[in-house]
Amino acid sequence: MSDFKGLMMGMLIAAVIYLADRYLPKWFGAVPSVLFAVLVGYLVIFYHTSFFSALTLLLVGEAILNGIWLSSLDARKKKVQQELERMKAKDLS
């Protein structure tokens, strides 16, 4: 049951990050990435985690977080472009 609980927590965190990135200012997407890097650094320093396993975790985690951030920026850009096209269409008619 704990695997399912961890999976659900991960999905919930990803959904919150995606929604926050979509509606909050653009710079907010960098905050989870920085916090994750600090967390991994904390694990390496204080829990003496293996450097290579922490590096793998850092690379995969940052790739996922930055992927969410970039996709939400792309969605935001598309939304603004569609609104701009609608406004131009109204102006021309």
Backbone as a printed PyTorch tensor [residue, N CA C, xyz], in Angstrom:
tensor([[[  0.8150,  -1.1920,   0.0000],
         [  0.0000,   0.0000,   0.0000],
         [  0.8630,   1.2610,   0.0000]],

        [[  2.0480,   1.1780,   0.5720],
         [  2.8950,   2.3610,   0.6480],
         [  3.3890,   2.7840,  -0.7340]],

        [[  3.5860,   1.8180,  -1.6580],
         [  3.9800,   2.1750,  -3.0170],
         [  2.8790,   2.9730,  -3.7000]],

        [[  1.6480,   2.5480,  -3.5130],
         [  0.5100,   3.2650,  -4.0920],
         [  0.3910,   4.6620,  -3.4940]],

        [[  0.5940,   4.7490,  -2.2020],
         [  0.5210,   6.0490,  -1.5160],
         [  1.6180,   6.9840,  -2.0300]],

        [[  2.8180,   6.4670,  -2.2160],
         [  3.9170,   7.2660,  -2.7520],
         [  3.6420,   7.7140,  -4.1810]],

        [[  3.0770,   6.8160,  -4.9760],
         [  2.7260,   7.1560,  -6.3530],
         [  1.6650,   8.2510,  -6.3920]],

        [[  0.6660,   8.1340,  -5.5500],
         [ -0.3910,   9.1590,  -5.5020],
         [  0.1580,  10.5080,  -5.0350]],

        [[  1.0670,  10.4840,  -4.0590],
         [  1.6790,  11.7360,  -3.5980],
         [  2.4960,  12.3730,  -4.7220]],

        [[  3.2350,  11.5660,  -5.4600],
         [  4.0080,  12.0740,  -6.5810],
         [  3.1240,  12.6840,  -7.6540]],

        [[  2.0230,  12.0160,  -7.9490],
         [  1.0900,  12.5420,  -8.9520],
         [  0.4380,  13.8320,  -8.4710]],

        [[  0.1130,  13.8970,  -7.1990],
         [ -0.4850,  15.1010,  -6.6320],
         [  0.5040,  16.2600,  -6.6780]],

        [[  1.7450,  16.0000,  -6.3330],
         [  2.7710,  17.0490,  -6.3710],
         [  2.9840,  17.5280,  -7.8010]],

        [[  3.0280,  16.6000,  -8.7620],
         [  3.2030,  16.9860, -10.1700],
         [  2.0270,  17.8220, -10.6510]],

        [[  0.8180,  17.4670, -10.2490],
         [ -0.3600,  18.2400, -10.6560],
         [ -0.3400,  19.6440, -10.0500]],

        [[  0.0350,  19.7510,  -8.7920],
         [  0.1030,  21.0660,  -8.1480],
         [  1.1740,  21.9290,  -8.8170]],

        [[  2.3180,  21.3320,  -9.1140],
         [  3.3880,  22.0860,  -9.7850],
         [  2.9280,  22.5440, -11.1550]],

        [[  2.2590,  21.6650, -11.9040],
         [  1.7950,  22.0330, -13.2380],
         [  0.7920,  23.1810, -13.1670]],

        [[ -0.1750,  23.0820, -12.2600],
         [ -1.1800,  24.1440, -12.1470],
         [ -0.5690,  25.4510, -11.6570]],

        [[  0.3560,  25.3560, -10.7170],
         [  1.0140,  26.5680, -10.2220],
         [  1.8510,  27.2180, -11.3200]],

        [[  2.5500,  26.3980, -12.1030],
         [  3.3560,  26.9340, -13.1990],
         [  2.4840,  27.5740, -14.2650]],

        [[  1.3100,  27.0320, -14.4430],
         [  0.4340,  27.5370, -15.4970],
         [ -0.1820,  28.8780, -15.1330]],

        [[ -0.4900,  29.0920, -13.8640],
         [ -1.2280,  30.2980, -13.4810],
         [ -0.4040,  31.3210, -12.7030]],

        [[  0.7190,  30.9300, -12.1600],
         [  1.5690,  31.8720, -11.4360],
         [  2.6050,  32.4540, -12.3950]],

        [[  3.3590,  33.4440, -11.9780],
         [  4.3660,  34.0360, -12.8740],
         [  5.3590,  32.9960, -13.3990]],

        [[  6.0060,  33.3230, -14.5230],
         [  6.8990,  32.3760, -15.1980],
         [  8.0570,  31.9250, -14.3170]],

        [[  8.5730,  32.8120, -13.4990],
         [  9.7460,  32.4800, -12.6880],
         [  9.4350,  31.4390, -11.6210]],

        [[  8.1650,  31.2410, -11.2990],
         [  7.7980,  30.3040, -10.2420],
         [  8.2120,  28.8690, -10.5780]],

        [[  8.3060,  28.5450, -11.8460],
         [  8.6800,  27.1910, -12.2420],
         [ 10.0840,  26.8090, -11.8230]],

        [[ 10.9230,  27.7870, -11.5720],
         [ 12.2890,  27.4950, -11.1400],
         [ 12.3520,  27.1360,  -9.6620]],

        [[ 11.3710,  27.5280,  -8.8970],
         [ 11.3880,  27.3020,  -7.4460],
         [ 11.4050,  25.8060,  -7.0960]],

        [[ 10.5150,  24.9670,  -7.6520],
         [ 10.5880,  23.5380,  -7.2990],
         [ 11.9100,  22.8900,  -7.6990]],

        [[ 12.4810,  23.3060,  -8.8210],
         [ 13.7640,  22.7370,  -9.2440],
         [ 14.8770,  23.0850,  -8.2610]],

        [[ 14.8940,  24.3250,  -7.8170],
         [ 15.9180,  24.7490,  -6.8580],
         [ 15.7200,  24.0270,  -5.5270]],

        [[ 14.4790,  23.9320,  -5.0710],
         [ 14.2060,  23.2360,  -3.8130],
         [ 14.5930,  21.7540,  -3.9030]],

        [[ 14.3450,  21.1430,  -5.0500],
         [ 14.7160,  19.7360,  -5.2290],
         [ 16.2270,  19.5660,  -5.1970]],

        [[ 16.9480,  20.4660,  -5.8450],
         [ 18.4170,  20.3990,  -5.8350],
         [ 18.9560,  20.5720,  -4.4140]],

        [[ 18.3570,  21.4660,  -3.6470],
         [ 18.7670,  21.6650,  -2.2540],
         [ 18.4760,  20.4090,  -1.4360]],

        [[ 17.3190,  19.7900,  -1.6690],
         [ 16.9630,  18.5680,  -0.9550],
         [ 17.9510,  17.4430,  -1.2500]],

        [[ 18.3130,  17.2710,  -2.5070],
         [ 19.2780,  16.2290,  -2.8620],
         [ 20.6390,  16.5410,  -2.2440]],

        [[ 21.0450,  17.7970,  -2.2500],
         [ 22.2950,  18.1890,  -1.5980],
         [ 22.2590,  17.8900,  -0.1080]],

        [[ 21.1310,  18.1670,   0.5190],
         [ 20.9480,  17.8730,   1.9440],
         [ 21.0830,  16.3700,   2.2090]],

        [[ 20.4830,  15.5510,   1.3420],
         [ 20.5770,  14.1000,   1.5090],
         [ 22.0220,  13.6110,   1.3750]],

        [[ 22.7480,  14.1810,   0.4410],
         [ 24.1400,  13.7620,   0.2400],
         [ 24.9950,  14.1610,   1.4280]],

        [[ 24.8150,  15.3680,   1.9370],
         [ 25.6700,  15.8680,   3.0080],
         [ 25.3480,  15.2200,   4.3540]],

        [[ 24.0730,  15.2080,   4.7340],
         [ 23.7260,  14.7800,   6.0880],
         [ 23.4090,  13.2970,   6.2250]],

        [[ 22.9890,  12.6440,   5.1490],
         [ 22.6740,  11.2210,   5.2400],
         [ 23.7160,  10.3620,   4.5430]],

        [[ 24.7770,  10.9880,   4.0650],
         [ 25.8980,  10.2870,   3.4320],
         [ 25.4160,   9.3210,   2.3520]],

        [[ 24.5160,   9.8260,   1.5290],
         [ 24.0180,   9.0550,   0.3970],
         [ 25.1160,   8.9540,  -0.6550]],

        [[ 25.1200,   7.8880,  -1.3900],
         [ 26.0950,   7.7020,  -2.4600],
         [ 25.9830,   8.8480,  -3.4630]],

        [[ 27.1170,   9.3830,  -3.8550],
         [ 27.1240,  10.5300,  -4.7640],
         [ 26.4890,  10.1860,  -6.1100]],

        [[ 26.7930,   9.0090,  -6.6430],
         [ 26.2820,   8.6430,  -7.9650],
         [ 24.7770,   8.3690,  -7.9410]],

        [[ 24.2790,   7.7830,  -6.8700],
         [ 22.8300,   7.5790,  -6.7870],
         [ 22.1250,   8.9240,  -6.6080]],

        [[ 22.7410,   9.8330,  -5.8520],
         [ 22.1570,  11.1620,  -5.6880],
         [ 22.2150,  11.9440,  -7.0010]],

        [[ 23.2960,  11.7660,  -7.7470],
         [ 23.4140,  12.4410,  -9.0420],
         [ 22.3570,  11.9270, -10.0130]],

        [[ 22.1250,  10.6220, -10.0110],
         [ 21.0820,  10.0450, -10.8620],
         [ 19.7120,  10.5820, -10.4600]],

        [[ 19.4420,  10.6070,  -9.1650],
         [ 18.1870,  11.1450,  -8.6640],
         [ 18.0320,  12.6090,  -9.0510]],

        [[ 19.1030,  13.3620,  -8.9250],
         [ 19.0690,  14.7840,  -9.2650],
         [ 18.7860,  14.9890, -10.7450]],

        [[ 19.4600,  14.2550, -11.6040],
         [ 19.2650,  14.4130, -13.0430],
         [ 17.8540,  14.0310, -13.4730]],

        [[ 17.3650,  12.9030, -12.9770],
         [ 16.0210,  12.4600, -13.3460],
         [ 14.9640,  13.4160, -12.7830]],

        [[ 15.1240,  13.7910, -11.5270],
         [ 14.1560,  14.7010, -10.9030],
         [ 14.1270,  16.0650, -11.5680]],

        [[ 15.3030,  16.6040, -11.8530],
         [ 15.3560,  17.9090, -12.5260],
         [ 14.7870,  17.8240, -13.9270]],

        [[ 15.0240,  16.7220, -14.6240],
         [ 14.4690,  16.5570, -15.9700],
         [ 12.9440,  16.5480, -15.9220]],

        [[ 12.3840,  15.8590, -14.9420],
         [ 10.9310,  15.8100, -14.8160],
         [ 10.3760,  17.1850, -14.4440]],

        [[ 10.9640,  17.8270, -13.4380],
         [ 10.4660,  19.1420, -13.0160],
         [ 10.6020,  20.1870, -14.1130]],

        [[ 11.7370,  20.1940, -14.7950],
         [ 11.9130,  21.1630, -15.8730],
         [ 11.0270,  20.8420, -17.0650]],

        [[ 10.7400,  19.5630, -17.2970],
         [  9.8010,  19.1840, -18.3580],
         [  8.4010,  19.7010, -18.0710]],

        [[  7.9770,  19.5890, -16.8240],
         [  6.6680,  20.1270, -16.4360],
         [  6.6550,  21.6340, -16.6200]],

        [[  7.7300,  22.2820, -16.1980],
         [  7.8190,  23.7420, -16.3030],
         [  7.7710,  24.1860, -17.7620]],

        [[  8.5560,  23.5470, -18.6160],
         [  8.5950,  23.9350, -20.0220],
         [  7.2780,  23.6470, -20.7340]],

        [[  6.6180,  22.5480, -20.3940],
         [  5.3300,  22.2630, -21.0290],
         [  4.2700,  23.2660, -20.6030]],

        [[  4.3150,  23.6970, -19.3530],
         [  3.3420,  24.6950, -18.9150],
         [  3.6360,  26.0640, -19.5420]],

        [[  4.9160,  26.3900, -19.7450],
         [  5.2590,  27.6300, -20.4430],
         [  4.7910,  27.5780, -21.8880]],

        [[  4.9390,  26.4200, -22.5210],
         [  4.4740,  26.2550, -23.8920],
         [  2.9550,  26.3780, -23.9730]],

        [[  2.2480,  25.7710, -23.0250],
         [  0.7900,  25.8720, -22.9990],
         [  0.3620,  27.3220, -22.7840]],

        [[  1.0810,  28.0310, -21.9190],
         [  0.7680,  29.4340, -21.6680],
         [  0.9840,  30.2710, -22.9280]],

        [[  2.0720,  29.9820, -23.6370],
         [  2.3790,  30.7210, -24.8630],
         [  1.3080,  30.4700, -25.9300]],

        [[  0.8690,  29.2100, -26.0540],
         [ -0.1770,  28.8800, -27.0260],
         [ -1.4870,  29.5790, -26.6730]],

        [[ -1.8040,  29.6380, -25.4000],
         [ -3.0340,  30.2850, -24.9610],
         [ -3.0040,  31.7720, -25.2940]],

        [[ -1.8810,  32.4140, -25.0470],
         [ -1.7420,  33.8440, -25.3540],
         [ -1.8320,  34.0580, -26.8630]],

        [[ -1.2130,  33.1800, -27.6430],
         [ -1.2560,  33.3020, -29.0990],
         [ -2.6820,  33.1440, -29.6200]],

        [[ -3.4470,  32.2040, -29.0640],
         [ -4.8360,  32.0260, -29.4780],
         [ -5.6770,  33.2450, -29.1330]],

        [[ -5.4600,  33.8170, -27.9590],
         [ -6.1890,  35.0250, -27.5810],
         [ -5.8440,  36.1830, -28.5110]],

        [[ -4.5810,  36.2820, -28.8900],
         [ -4.1460,  37.3300, -29.8050],
         [ -4.7960,  37.1610, -31.1750]],

        [[ -4.8700,  35.9260, -31.6660],
         [ -5.5120,  35.6670, -32.9480],
         [ -7.0000,  35.9900, -32.9000]],

        [[ -7.6620,  35.6770, -31.7900],
         [ -9.0890,  36.0190, -31.6510],
         [ -9.2800,  37.5250, -31.6560]],

        [[ -8.4030,  38.2270, -30.9750],
         [ -8.5160,  39.6930, -30.9440],
         [ -8.2910,  40.2740, -32.3270]],

        [[ -7.3270,  39.7480, -33.0800],
         [ -7.0740,  40.2250, -34.4460],
         [ -8.2740,  39.9350, -35.3400]],

        [[ -8.8740,  38.7610, -35.1790],
         [-10.0450,  38.3980, -35.9830],
         [-11.2040,  39.3310, -35.6880]],

        [[-11.3830,  39.7070, -34.4270],
         [-12.4600,  40.6430, -34.0760],
         [-12.1790,  42.0180, -34.6320]],

        [[-10.9240,  42.4370, -34.6360],
         [-10.5620,  43.7510, -35.1470],
         [-10.7700,  43.8280, -36.6610]],

        [[-10.4940,  42.7470, -37.3670],
         [-10.6370,  42.7380, -38.8240],
         [-12.0800,  42.6710, -39.2650]],

        [[-12.9550,  42.1110, -38.4460],
         [-14.3580,  41.9930, -38.8590],
         [-15.1980,  43.1500, -38.4130]]])
